[in-house]
Amino acid sequence: MKLKGFVKKKFNKLFFLGKLCDQTLFSINVLKKDFQINGEYDKVSDSTPALLYVKLQAQQDYRCYIELPSPDIIFGKYIMVHESNLIDKNINISRFNPKIVIKKF
């Protein structure tokens, strides 16, 4: 799976910033192989949208229990995120098939 968030360059290191299920922010130190950039680095904040590769361990309703590639100093290696922040790692633009819904008033 891929987790939505941001990658930030700081002190010649890369950090992934994301949100837990309750919207609390977390940050982990990452390597280039741990994420996929989803844009260009902003020159002011030195960050960019990114997708972090994670492992889905369990899911109940909208809560997803995932394993991070490296632990957060506060929350550890396993965290809970909202399902809307996860994307199947095999999804790409060629498999995107939106459905048009026409509502009659």
Steps between C-alpha positions, in 0.01 A plus 500: 500500500597866469434761768434862398713769661797728440877454478714778642874556464664614822867488605583287190248235614156408369195489728151375419216694665157339529183488707371235736134398508420775754680764283808508728816566298792256497844514340750230407847500350485339152726389218430571131387138449226539766283749312383631164503875435169637380612846385789745509684621811375839617794741523370674814398201716731247326216243502290318242190276500605136516374144539672283763517122447339328801356157588133468593473272804129527582191710434181566693247737345700809393795430735806336343784357708822530298871425532739785417841444333666660805360583845370837616677607820167547684255256337733217396499285186126416499240776476133544417396720207173587326426284195460813282877561540593161351534403134557152357865489389404346163268785403627725222340752269431241229280302745305807611140454386278771644122459471287793398187537708227723361253620758154604393342784690 
